Amino acid sequence: MNTRLTSSEPFPEDLGGLDLPEVEVLNSKIQRELAHAYVHDGEVDPETEFRSEELIQELDRRDAAATAPSAVSPQAFLPAGGDVRHL
């Protein structure tokens, strides 16, 4: 098992179609590849940087969706039974 994902290895076209654990594993592998490249090469492949940014955006999107308030129905503001004549 390789714990890094190099720029020459396949990368999903659509991160939105993956389950969260799959996105998290990809992110971990890309972060490990970034660290490896900095230490061993002194620079990072632009494709790896691009992939990292894509993953960060996808994880941020999912975090925002998970913490967004749910829509409130206008019915929630009506008195019991929904009779507006007694407001």
Secondary structure by P-SEA (a helix, b strand, c coil): cccccccccccccccccccaaaaaaaaaaaaaaaaaaaaccccccaaaaaaaaaaaaaaaaaaaaaacccccccccccccccccccc
